[in-house]
């Protein structure tokens, strides 16, 4: 099974900057999108062969997630089931025959870390949420997690300590999540690979010089890590300040749960 995650930083803009070509060429089974920055009713797109599941933010032009699936899920839910966290369209969960897929856009701590406390609370709620799912079936989590977990995951770790996305608090929350039964699929496949980034600032020719961060992930339940075939960072695909990430996994070989 082929899955894609991509923070498009505005779907309407990205559609006109290569999204359609990439989506057609990659031909994934499921395509997860973050930061749609639009409402479903604003869409005039035709995602041929895909079922569409939108979770829009109440605030227009902000946040939002979308899951496109060729496979009909048994059930789809939106948010964490907690009103405090569910107005920004950050979570879509699809229940399939033998796994859950969770598409997420984790809150950014913001400049001056003005939203770090909210982020920490959200992280705890999300970890509890996926731990409960994992008791039922294996879980695949994908999306923009807004954290570079370790120094290898960004170009300039020393100068970014305590900046949003590389605070000790955010990195520790990722460690807690992984320690609760999940693995970072890319690092599982490529533990020592450097220069592997998924986001670059629009400033200072950062992308041209590959001065980036790896903040977009596929996490999977540890007990199915042996099913992972490959994880590919498509850093040549433009259209957003993030690039798509691909997971190839033999999830269909799992028995129904």
C-alpha positions in Angstrom: 0.0 0.0 0.0 1.2 3.5 -0.9 0.4 6.4 1.3 1.3 10.1 0.9 1.4 13.0 3.4 1.9 16.6 2.3 1.5 19.9 4.0 0.4 22.0 1.0 0.4 25.4 2.7 -2.9 26.3 1.0 -4.5 23.7 -1.3 -5.9 26.2 -3.8 -2.4 27.7 -4.4 -0.7 24.3 -4.5 -3.2 22.9 -7.0 -1.8 25.5 -9.5 1.8 24.8 -8.6 2.2 21.1 -9.4 -0.1 19.3 -7.0 -2.2 17.7 -9.7 0.7 16.4 -11.6 2.3 14.9 -8.5 -0.9 13.3 -7.4 -1.5 11.8 -10.8 2.0 10.5 -11.1 2.4 9.0 -7.6 -1.0 7.2 -7.8 -1.2 6.6 -4.1 -3.9 4.5 -2.3 -4.4 7.2 0.3 -3.3 10.9 0.1 -3.3 12.9 3.3 -3.1 16.7 3.2 -2.5 19.3 5.9 -3.0 23.1 5.9 -5.7 23.1 3.3 -6.5 26.7 4.4 -10.0 26.5 2.9 -13.5 25.1 3.5 -14.9 22.1 1.7 -17.6 24.2 0.0 -14.9 26.3 -1.6 -13.6 23.3 -3.5 -14.1 22.9 -7.2 -11.4 20.2 -7.5 -12.1 16.8 -9.0 -10.1 14.1 -7.2 -10.9 11.3 -9.6 -11.1 7.8 -8.0 -10.8 9.2 -4.4 -13.3 9.5 -1.6 -12.9 12.9 0.1 -12.9 13.5 3.9 -12.5 17.1 4.9 -11.9 18.6 8.4 -12.0 22.3 8.0 -11.0 24.9 10.7 -13.8 27.1 11.8 -11.5 30.1 11.1 -11.4 30.6 7.3 -8.1 30.4 5.5 -6.5 28.6 8.4 -5.2 25.1 9.2 -7.5 22.2 8.0 -6.9 18.6 6.9 -8.1 16.5 4.1 -7.9 12.7 3.4 -8.3 11.3 0.0 -8.8 7.5 -0.2 -9.3 5.0 -3.0 -10.3 2.5 -0.3 -13.6 3.0 1.5 -13.0 3.3 5.2 -15.3 1.4 7.6 -15.6 4.7 9.6 -14.2 8.2 9.6 -14.0 10.6 12.6 -12.8 14.2 13.0 -10.8 15.7 15.8 -9.9 14.2 19.2 -13.4 14.3 20.6 -12.4 17.2 22.8 -14.0 20.6 22.0 -11.0 22.5 23.2 -8.8 21.1 20.5 -11.2 20.4 17.7 -12.1 23.8 16.1 -8.9 24.0 14.0 -9.5 21.0 11.7 -6.3 19.2 12.8 -7.2 15.5 12.9 -8.9 13.0 10.6 -9.0 9.3 11.6 -10.0 6.6 9.1 -10.8 3.1 10.4 -9.9 0.4 7.8 -10.3 -3.4 8.0 -6.9 -4.0 9.7 -5.5 -0.6 10.7 -6.3 3.0 11.7 -4.9 5.9 9.7 -4.6 9.3 11.5 -3.9 12.4 9.5 -2.7 15.3 11.7 -1.5 18.8 11.6 0.1 19.5 15.0 -0.3 23.0 16.4 2.8 25.3 16.0 4.3 26.7 19.2 4.6 30.1 17.4 7.2 32.8 17.7 8.2 33.6 21.2 6.6 30.2 22.0 3.2 31.9 22.7 1.4 28.7 22.0 3.7 26.2 23.6 1.5 25.5 26.6 -1.5 24.8 24.3 0.8 22.6 22.2 1.9 20.6 25.2 -1.7 20.0 26.3 -2.6 19.0 22.7 0.3 16.6 22.6 -0.9 14.8 25.8 -4.5 14.6 24.5 -3.3 13.2 21.1 -1.0 10.6 22.6 -3.8 9.3 24.8 -6.1 9.3 21.7 -3.7 7.2 19.6 -2.8 4.9 22.4 -6.4 4.0 22.8 -6.7 3.4 19.0 -3.6 1.2 19.1 -5.3 -1.1 21.7 -7.9 -1.9 18.9 -5.8 -2.1 15.7 -2.4 -1.0 14.5 -2.1 2.7 13.8 -0.4 4.7 11.1 0.0 8.4 12.0 1.0 10.9 9.3 1.3 14.6 8.8 3.1 17.8 9.8 4.1 17.3 13.4 5.9 20.6 13.7 9.0 19.2 15.5 12.4 18.1 14.5 12.9 15.3 16.9 16.7 15.1 17.0 19.7 17.2 15.9 20.0 15.1 12.7 16.6 16.2 11.7 17.5 19.9 10.9 20.4 21.6 9.3 21.3 24.0 12.1 20.4 22.5 15.5 22.7 24.6 17.6 21.3 27.9 16.6 17.7 26.7 16.7 17.6 25.3 20.3 14.4 26.7 22.0 13.0 27.9 18.7 9.5 26.7 17.9 9.8 23.2 16.6 13.0 22.5 18.3 12.3 23.1 22.0 13.2 20.5 24.6 9.5 20.4 25.5 8.3 19.6 21.9 11.1 17.1 21.3 10.4 15.3 24.6 6.7 15.0 23.7 7.7 13.3 20.5 9.9 10.9 22.5 7.0 10.2 24.8 4.8 9.4 21.8 7.3 7.1 20.3 7.9 5.4 23.6 4.2 4.6 23.9 4.3 2.1 21.1 5.2 3.8 17.8 8.2 4.2 15.6 9.4 7.0 13.2 9.3 5.0 10.0 11.9 7.1 8.2 14.5 6.8 11.0 13.6 3.1 11.2 14.7 2.7 7.6 17.4 5.3 7.5 18.8 5.9 11.1 21.9 7.8 10.1 20.8 9.6 6.9 21.6 13.3 7.0 20.2 16.2 4.9 16.8 14.5 4.8 14.4 17.4 5.2 10.7 18.1 4.5 10.4 21.8 5.2 12.4 24.8 4.2 11.9 28.5 4.9 11.0 30.7 2.0 13.8 33.0 3.0 17.6 33.0 2.3 17.4 30.4 -0.5 16.9 27.8 2.2 15.5 25.2 -0.1 18.1 25.7 -2.8 20.8 25.2 -0.2 18.9 22.4 1.6 18.8 24.3 4.9 15.8 22.6 6.2 13.9 20.6 8.9 12.3 17.2 8.9 9.0 17.8 10.5 6.6 15.7 8.4 6.3 12.1 9.5 4.9 8.6 9.2 4.7 7.0 12.6 3.5 3.4 12.8 2.7 1.0 15.6 5.9 -0.7 16.6 4.4 -4.1 16.1 4.0 -3.6 12.4 7.3 -2.0 11.6 8.4 -5.2 9.8 5.8 -4.4 7.2 7.5 -1.2 6.1 9.1 -1.4 2.7 10.3 2.1 2.2 9.8 5.8 3.2 10.6 8.3 0.5 11.0 12.1 0.9 10.1 13.7 -2.4 12.2 16.8 -1.9 12.2 17.6 -5.6 8.4 18.2 -5.6 7.6 21.9 -5.4 4.4 23.7 -4.7 4.7 24.3 -1.0 7.3 25.1 1.6 7.0 21.4 2.6 7.5 18.4 0.3 5.5 15.2 0.1 6.5 12.1 2.1 5.7 8.5 0.9 5.2 5.4 2.9 5.2 2.0 1.3 3.9 -0.7 3.7 2.5 -4.2 3.3 -0.5 -3.3 5.6 -2.8 -5.4 3.4 -1.0 -8.6 4.5 -2.3 -8.0 8.1 -5.2 -10.1 9.1 -8.4 -8.2 9.8 -8.7 -7.1 13.4 
